[in-house]
């Protein structure tokens, strides 16, 4: 924004206006000094033109000062990573008025509309509080504002800036309108956590109205590609087929109903809030997808220096997954929990209290080293004939992760890797971000190579 914080209205020359003023002043000065009437007349002409431009911008500034934005208060909610749009309607006279907002908000559409000021009502639903004295029409602007939050949290928009330029663009009027807009961005795993709570009988009124997200854990074996249809997830786009045919294609996967189930290996370590949120979402997505088909599910949670195993009743495994998710996220940032409505917080507290701070099942904290978590996962997978789903950030335990995936592929097990998209965005400095990005590129290139046969390993980037 170029509008000053201390002023709600401002009139100024643009770069074009400043250049014209300097040229006119120089021409007039040279004309007077050299007794050249042509130069003097040119300088005076530029001055008169600038005066006209300033008067035009002044009228725009007066009209903008009487502008009104509706609604004045906006309260919305979304999920991190998802774009949300909302509309604003501004009654303002004068042509060429542009609307600007503070980032990360952005104006994606701006449509001029005519307002009937004679009757005091708006043709397009925009209320007018002050009619022109001459009984003419005022102009209005309908804008669509977009926000795509990368992180969860509260995003506030406190003002809207109106910019109006004179006909030749030499002068500009800027006016600031107060606005109270707030968008609450829930974590990426929030809708899946609500679904899990509902399945466990811990639902709340806040669960209603939230549609379940597509579960990326439902299909792991590639079937074929087909042409894109409205409603398909962008995560399933087949970029190779799209580039080859110049048409958008998406991948289809077998749901795997014939398999016995899967072992989900969850690594509860992440470099920061964004990655932790994505990994938490991936875990709940995989667990809910596998349980939806009534398949056997074993959850192995790696905590760095210890591990936990949850198996048996689906409700117990689901409670264990929720416990791991919130344990991981709260270790990184407690703000995520504070965003939830009170009823959801109460449901989670009851669940975590029932868990007693542990996941249950086999395993524990008794001096078990982190490398044993991978060995235990392979043992359980071999004994029960399960597939493998890895949800985590392989910046931690890279060698063990690659060895586990390679062993799963050598046994003929289908394996799926669910990774955060850009973990280097959680780095505290540019130097750290560069190191993480380079390491991440090497790791993600290495992951498909550990497969012994084509198609035995599939990498999913959420």
C-alpha positions as CSV (number, residue, x, y, z in Angstrom):
1,X,0.0,0.0,0.0
2,X,1.1,3.5,-0.7
3,X,-1.5,5.2,1.4
4,X,-0.1,6.7,4.6
5,X,-1.2,5.1,7.8
6,X,-2.1,8.5,9.3
7,X,-4.3,9.7,6.5
8,X,-7.6,8.3,5.2
9,X,-7.5,10.5,2.1
10,X,-4.7,11.8,0.0
11,X,-4.2,13.7,-3.3
12,X,-0.9,13.5,-5.2
13,X,0.8,13.7,-8.5
14,X,1.7,10.4,-10.3
15,X,5.1,9.9,-11.9
16,X,3.6,11.1,-15.1
17,X,2.3,14.2,-13.4
18,X,5.7,14.9,-11.8
19,X,7.4,14.5,-15.1
20,X,4.9,16.9,-16.8
21,X,5.3,19.4,-14.0
22,X,9.1,19.4,-14.3
23,X,8.9,19.7,-18.1
24,X,6.5,22.6,-17.9
25,X,8.5,24.4,-15.3
26,X,11.7,24.0,-17.3
27,X,10.0,25.2,-20.5
28,X,8.5,28.2,-18.8
29,X,11.8,29.1,-17.2
30,X,13.7,28.9,-20.4
31,X,11.0,30.8,-22.3
32,X,11.2,33.7,-19.8
33,X,15.0,33.6,-19.7
34,X,15.4,33.6,-23.5
35,X,12.3,35.7,-24.3
36,X,10.9,32.8,-26.3
37,X,7.1,33.0,-26.4
38,X,6.7,29.5,-27.7
39,X,8.5,27.9,-24.7
40,X,6.7,30.2,-22.3
41,X,3.3,29.3,-23.9
42,X,4.2,25.5,-23.7
43,X,5.1,25.8,-20.0
44,X,1.9,27.7,-19.2
45,X,-0.1,25.1,-21.2
46,X,1.4,22.3,-19.2
47,X,0.6,24.1,-16.0
48,X,-3.0,24.6,-17.1
49,X,-3.3,21.0,-18.0
50,X,-1.9,19.9,-14.6
51,X,-4.3,22.2,-12.8
52,X,-7.2,20.6,-14.7
53,X,-5.9,17.1,-13.8
54,X,-5.6,18.1,-10.1
55,X,-9.1,19.5,-10.0
56,X,-10.4,16.2,-11.6
57,X,-8.5,14.1,-9.0
58,X,-9.9,16.4,-6.2
59,X,-13.4,15.6,-7.3
60,X,-12.6,11.9,-7.2
61,X,-11.2,12.3,-3.7
62,X,-14.4,14.0,-2.5
63,X,-16.5,11.3,-4.0
64,X,-14.3,8.6,-2.5
65,X,-14.6,10.2,0.9
66,X,-18.4,9.6,0.7
67,X,-18.0,6.0,-0.4
68,X,-19.4,3.2,1.6
69,X,-18.3,-0.4,1.7
70,X,-20.7,-3.3,2.4
71,X,-20.7,-5.5,4.3
72,X,-18.6,-3.6,6.9
73,X,-18.0,-6.8,8.9
74,X,-17.0,-10.2,7.4
75,X,-16.4,-13.4,9.5
76,X,-15.4,-16.5,7.5
77,X,-13.4,-19.7,8.0
78,X,-11.5,-21.9,5.7
79,X,-8.7,-24.5,5.8
80,X,-5.0,-23.7,5.3
81,X,-4.0,-24.2,1.7
82,X,-7.5,-23.7,0.4
83,X,-8.6,-20.5,-1.3
84,X,-11.6,-18.6,-0.1
85,X,-13.4,-15.8,-1.9
86,X,-15.8,-13.2,-0.5
87,X,-17.5,-10.2,-2.1
88,X,-17.5,-6.5,-1.2
89,X,-19.7,-3.8,-2.7
90,X,-18.6,-0.2,-2.7
91,X,-20.8,2.8,-3.6
92,X,-18.5,5.4,-5.1
93,X,-18.9,8.0,-7.9
94,X,-16.4,8.6,-10.6
95,X,-14.9,6.5,-13.3
96,X,-11.6,4.7,-13.2
97,X,-11.7,3.9,-9.4
98,X,-9.5,0.9,-8.5
99,X,-9.8,-1.1,-5.3
100,X,-6.8,-2.4,-3.4
101,X,-6.4,-4.5,-0.3
102,X,-3.5,-5.5,1.9
103,X,-1.7,-8.8,1.3
104,X,-2.1,-11.7,1.7
105,X,-5.6,-10.7,0.6
106,X,-5.9,-9.9,-3.1
107,X,-8.6,-8.4,-5.4
108,X,-9.2,-11.0,-8.1
109,X,-12.2,-9.4,-9.8
110,X,-13.5,-5.8,-10.0
111,X,-16.7,-5.0,-11.8
112,X,-18.1,-1.4,-12.3
113,X,-21.9,-1.1,-11.8
114,X,-24.4,1.7,-12.2
115,X,-26.3,2.9,-9.2
116,X,-29.8,4.5,-9.4
117,X,-29.5,7.4,-7.0
118,X,-32.9,8.9,-7.8
119,X,-34.8,6.4,-5.8
120,X,-32.1,5.8,-3.2
121,X,-31.9,2.1,-4.1
122,X,-29.3,0.2,-6.0
123,X,-29.9,-1.7,-9.2
124,X,-27.3,-4.4,-8.3
125,X,-27.9,-4.7,-4.6
126,X,-25.5,-1.9,-3.5
127,X,-27.0,0.4,-1.0
128,X,-26.4,4.1,-1.5
129,X,-26.5,6.4,1.5
130,X,-26.1,9.7,-0.3
131,X,-27.6,10.7,-3.7
132,X,-26.2,13.2,-6.1
133,X,-27.8,16.6,-6.0
134,X,-28.2,16.6,-9.8
135,X,-30.2,13.5,-9.7
136,X,-27.7,11.6,-11.9
137,X,-26.2,8.2,-11.5
138,X,-23.4,7.3,-9.3
139,X,-20.9,4.5,-10.0
140,X,-20.3,1.5,-7.8
141,X,-17.8,-1.2,-7.7
142,X,-18.3,-4.9,-6.9
143,X,-15.1,-6.7,-6.0
144,X,-14.2,-10.2,-5.1
145,X,-11.4,-10.6,-2.6
146,X,-9.4,-13.9,-2.4
147,X,-7.3,-15.3,0.4
148,X,-5.2,-18.5,0.2
149,X,-3.6,-18.9,3.6
150,X,-0.5,-21.0,3.6
151,X,-0.5,-21.4,7.4
152,X,-3.3,-21.8,9.9
153,X,-4.2,-18.7,12.0
154,X,-6.4,-15.6,12.0
155,X,-6.1,-13.3,9.0
156,X,-7.6,-9.8,9.3
157,X,-8.3,-7.2,6.7
158,X,-8.8,-3.8,8.3
159,X,-9.1,-1.4,5.4
160,X,-9.9,-1.1,1.7
161,X,-8.0,1.5,-0.4
162,X,-9.7,3.3,-3.3
163,X,-7.5,4.7,-6.0
164,X,-8.8,7.1,-8.6
165,X,-6.8,8.7,-11.4
166,X,-7.5,11.7,-13.5
167,X,-8.3,11.3,-17.2
168,X,-4.7,11.6,-18.3
169,X,-3.3,9.9,-15.3
170,X,-1.3,12.9,-14.0
171,X,-2.9,13.0,-10.6
172,X,-4.2,10.4,-8.2
173,X,-6.6,10.4,-5.3
174,X,-6.3,7.8,-2.6
175,X,-9.0,7.1,0.0
176,X,-9.0,4.5,2.8
177,X,-12.3,2.8,4.0
178,X,-12.4,1.0,7.3
179,X,-13.4,-2.7,7.2
180,X,-13.6,-5.4,9.7
181,X,-12.9,-8.7,7.9
182,X,-11.5,-11.8,9.6
183,X,-10.8,-15.2,8.1
184,X,-10.0,-18.0,10.4
185,X,-7.8,-20.6,8.7
186,X,-8.0,-24.0,10.4
187,X,-5.1,-26.5,10.1
188,X,-5.2,-28.8,7.1
189,X,-6.0,-31.8,9.3
190,X,-9.0,-30.1,11.0
191,X,-11.8,-31.5,8.7
192,X,-10.4,-35.0,9.0
193,X,-10.1,-34.6,12.8
194,X,-13.7,-33.7,12.9
195,X,-14.7,-36.8,10.9
196,X,-12.6,-38.9,13.2
197,X,-14.2,-37.4,16.3
198,X,-17.6,-38.0,14.8
199,X,-16.8,-41.7,14.1
200,X,-15.6,-42.1,17.7
201,X,-18.9,-40.6,19.0
202,X,-17.1,-37.5,20.1
203,X,-18.9,-35.3,17.6
204,X,-20.1,-31.7,18.2
205,X,-22.4,-29.2,16.4
206,X,-19.3,-27.8,14.8
207,X,-18.9,-31.0,12.8
208,X,-22.0,-30.3,10.8
209,X,-21.5,-28.4,7.7
210,X,-17.9,-29.7,7.1
211,X,-17.6,-31.9,4.1
212,X,-15.2,-34.8,4.4
213,X,-12.1,-34.3,2.3
214,X,-11.0,-36.9,-0.3
215,X,-8.9,-39.5,1.5
216,X,-5.6,-40.1,-0.3
217,X,-5.2,-43.4,1.5
218,X,-8.1,-45.1,-0.2
219,X,-6.2,-46.2,-3.3
220,X,-2.5,-47.0,-3.6
221,X,-2.1,-49.0,-6.9
222,X,-2.2,-47.1,-10.2
223,X,-4.9,-48.2,-12.5
224,X,-5.1,-45.8,-15.5
225,X,-5.4,-42.2,-16.5
226,X,-8.5,-40.5,-17.7
227,X,-9.5,-37.0,-18.8
228,X,-10.2,-34.4,-16.1
229,X,-13.7,-33.8,-14.9
230,X,-15.0,-31.0,-12.7
231,X,-14.6,-31.9,-9.1
232,X,-11.4,-34.0,-9.5
233,X,-8.7,-33.3,-7.0
234,X,-5.7,-31.4,-8.5
235,X,-3.5,-33.7,-6.5
236,X,-4.3,-36.6,-8.9
237,X,-3.3,-34.8,-12.1
238,X,-1.2,-37.0,-14.5
239,X,1.3,-34.4,-15.7
240,X,3.0,-36.7,-18.2
241,X,-0.2,-37.6,-19.9
242,X,-1.3,-33.9,-19.8
243,X,2.0,-32.8,-21.4
244,X,1.8,-35.5,-24.0
245,X,-1.8,-34.8,-25.1
246,X,-2.2,-31.1,-24.3
247,X,-5.3,-32.1,-22.3
248,X,-5.7,-32.3,-18.6
249,X,-5.6,-35.9,-17.3
250,X,-5.9,-37.4,-13.8
251,X,-4.8,-40.7,-12.4
252,X,-7.1,-43.4,-11.1
253,X,-6.1,-45.9,-8.4
254,X,-7.4,-49.3,-7.4
255,X,-9.0,-49.1,-4.0
256,X,-7.3,-52.3,-2.8
257,X,-10.3,-53.9,-1.3
258,X,-8.7,-57.3,-1.9
259,X,-5.7,-56.6,0.2
260,X,-5.5,-57.5,3.9
261,X,-4.7,-54.0,4.9
262,X,-1.7,-51.8,5.6
263,X,0.8,-50.8,8.1
264,X,1.0,-47.0,8.5
265,X,4.4,-45.8,9.6
266,X,4.1,-42.3,11.1
267,X,7.1,-40.2,11.9
268,X,6.0,-37.4,14.3
269,X,8.9,-35.1,13.6
270,X,8.7,-32.0,11.3
271,X,10.8,-28.9,10.8
272,X,8.0,-26.5,11.5
273,X,4.3,-25.7,11.6
274,X,3.5,-26.1,7.9
275,X,5.1,-29.5,7.5
276,X,3.7,-30.7,10.8
277,X,0.2,-29.7,9.6
278,X,0.6,-31.5,6.3
279,X,2.0,-34.7,7.9
280,X,-0.8,-34.7,10.4
281,X,-3.3,-34.5,7.6
282,X,-1.7,-37.3,5.7
283,X,-1.8,-39.6,8.7
284,X,-5.5,-39.1,9.4
285,X,-6.2,-39.3,5.6
286,X,-4.5,-42.7,5.4
287,X,-6.0,-44.1,8.6
288,X,-9.6,-43.0,7.7
289,X,-9.2,-44.3,4.2
290,X,-8.0,-47.8,5.2
291,X,-10.6,-48.2,8.0
292,X,-13.4,-47.1,5.6
293,X,-12.8,-50.4,3.8
294,X,-12.8,-52.5,6.9
295,X,-9.2,-53.6,6.3
296,X,-6.7,-54.5,9.0
297,X,-4.6,-51.5,10.1
298,X,-1.5,-51.3,12.3
299,X,-0.1,-47.9,13.2
300,X,3.5,-47.6,14.1
301,X,4.4,-44.1,15.4
302,X,8.1,-43.1,15.5
303,X,8.8,-40.5,18.2
304,X,12.6,-40.2,17.6
305,X,13.9,-42.1,20.6
306,X,10.9,-44.3,21.1
307,X,8.0,-45.8,19.2
308,X,4.4,-46.9,19.8
309,X,2.3,-49.5,18.1
310,X,-1.5,-49.4,17.9
311,X,-3.4,-52.4,16.5
312,X,-6.7,-54.2,17.1
313,X,-10.1,-52.5,17.2
314,X,-10.5,-49.7,14.6
315,X,-11.7,-47.3,17.3
316,X,-8.4,-47.7,19.3
317,X,-6.3,-47.2,16.2
318,X,-8.2,-44.1,15.3
319,X,-7.9,-42.7,18.8
320,X,-4.2,-43.5,18.7
321,X,-3.9,-41.6,15.4
322,X,-5.7,-38.5,16.8
323,X,-3.5,-38.6,19.9
324,X,-0.3,-38.7,17.8
325,X,-1.6,-35.9,15.5
326,X,-2.3,-33.5,18.4
327,X,0.8,-34.5,20.3
328,X,2.9,-33.7,17.2
329,X,1.2,-30.4,16.3
330,X,1.1,-29.1,19.9
331,X,4.8,-29.7,20.2
332,X,5.4,-27.4,17.3
333,X,2.8,-24.7,18.0
334,X,-0.1,-24.5,20.5
335,X,-1.9,-21.9,18.4
336,X,-3.5,-24.7,16.3
337,X,-5.5,-26.0,19.3
338,X,-6.6,-22.4,20.2
339,X,-8.3,-22.0,16.8
340,X,-10.8,-24.8,17.4
341,X,-14.3,-24.0,18.7
342,X,-14.8,-24.8,22.5
343,X,-16.9,-27.8,21.8
344,X,-14.2,-29.4,19.6
345,X,-11.6,-28.5,22.2
346,X,-13.7,-30.3,24.8
347,X,-14.1,-33.4,22.6
348,X,-10.3,-33.6,22.0
349,X,-9.5,-33.1,25.7
350,X,-11.9,-36.0,26.6
351,X,-10.2,-38.2,24.0
352,X,-6.7,-37.3,25.0
353,X,-7.5,-37.8,28.7
354,X,-9.0,-41.2,27.9
355,X,-5.8,-42.1,26.2
356,X,-3.9,-41.2,29.3
357,X,-1.1,-39.5,27.3
358,X,-0.2,-42.7,25.5
359,X,-1.2,-44.4,22.3
360,X,-1.6,-47.9,23.7
361,X,-0.7,-51.2,22.1
362,X,2.8,-52.7,22.1
363,X,6.0,-50.8,22.4
364,X,6.9,-48.0,24.8
365,X,9.5,-45.5,26.0
366,X,11.7,-48.0,27.8
367,X,15.0,-47.1,26.1
368,X,13.9,-48.3,22.7
369,X,16.0,-46.6,20.1
370,X,14.6,-45.0,17.0
371,X,16.1,-47.5,14.5
372,X,14.0,-50.2,16.2
373,X,10.8,-48.6,15.1
374,X,11.7,-49.4,11.4
375,X,12.7,-53.0,12.3
376,X,9.4,-53.4,14.2
377,X,7.4,-52.1,11.3
378,X,9.0,-54.5,8.9
379,X,8.5,-57.4,11.3
380,X,4.8,-56.6,11.7
381,X,4.3,-56.1,8.0
382,X,5.9,-59.4,7.2
383,X,4.0,-61.4,9.8
384,X,0.6,-60.0,8.8
385,X,1.1,-59.6,5.1
386,X,0.4,-55.9,5.1
387,X,1.2,-53.1,2.7
388,X,3.1,-50.1,3.8
389,X,2.1,-46.4,4.0
390,X,4.7,-43.9,5.2
391,X,3.5,-40.5,6.4
392,X,6.3,-38.3,7.6
393,X,9.2,-36.0,6.7
394,X,12.2,-38.2,5.6
395,X,14.6,-35.4,6.5
396,X,14.6,-37.4,9.7
397,X,15.9,-41.0,9.6
398,X,16.5,-40.8,5.9
399,X,18.6,-43.9,5.7
400,X,16.2,-46.0,7.7
401,X,13.2,-44.8,5.7
402,X,14.9,-45.7,2.4
403,X,15.9,-49.1,3.7
404,X,12.4,-49.8,5.0
405,X,10.8,-48.9,1.6
406,X,13.4,-50.9,-0.3
407,X,12.7,-54.0,1.9
408,X,8.9,-53.6,1.5
409,X,9.3,-53.5,-2.3
410,X,11.6,-56.5,-2.3
411,X,8.9,-58.4,-0.5
412,X,6.4,-57.5,-3.2
413,X,4.4,-55.2,-0.9
414,X,2.7,-52.1,-2.3
415,X,4.1,-49.0,-0.6
416,X,3.0,-45.4,-0.5
417,X,4.9,-42.4,0.6
418,X,3.0,-39.3,1.8
419,X,5.3,-36.3,2.1
420,X,4.9,-32.6,2.9
421,X,5.2,-30.4,-0.1
422,X,7.9,-27.8,0.7
423,X,9.5,-28.4,4.2
424,X,12.1,-25.8,3.5
425,X,9.5,-23.1,4.0
426,X,9.7,-23.9,7.7
427,X,13.4,-23.0,7.9
428,X,14.4,-20.1,10.2
429,X,16.8,-18.5,7.7
430,X,17.5,-18.5,4.0
431,X,20.7,-20.5,4.5
432,X,18.8,-23.3,6.3
433,X,16.1,-23.2,3.7
434,X,18.6,-23.7,0.9
435,X,20.2,-26.6,2.7
436,X,16.8,-28.3,3.4
437,X,15.7,-27.7,-0.2
438,X,18.8,-29.3,-1.7
439,X,18.5,-32.3,0.7
440,X,14.9,-32.7,0.0
441,X,15.5,-32.8,-3.8
442,X,18.0,-35.6,-3.3
443,X,15.7,-37.6,-1.0
444,X,12.7,-37.3,-3.2
445,X,14.7,-38.4,-6.2
446,X,16.1,-41.4,-4.3
447,X,12.7,-42.6,-3.0
448,X,11.4,-44.1,-6.3
449,X,14.8,-45.6,-6.9
450,X,14.6,-47.9,-3.9
451,X,11.8,-49.9,-5.5
452,X,12.9,-53.2,-7.0
453,X,10.2,-53.3,-9.7
454,X,8.2,-50.6,-11.5
455,X,4.9,-49.8,-9.8
456,X,5.8,-51.4,-6.5
457,X,6.3,-48.0,-5.0
458,X,4.2,-44.9,-5.4
459,X,5.1,-41.5,-4.1
460,X,2.2,-39.2,-3.2
461,X,2.9,-35.5,-2.7
462,X,-0.1,-34.0,-0.9
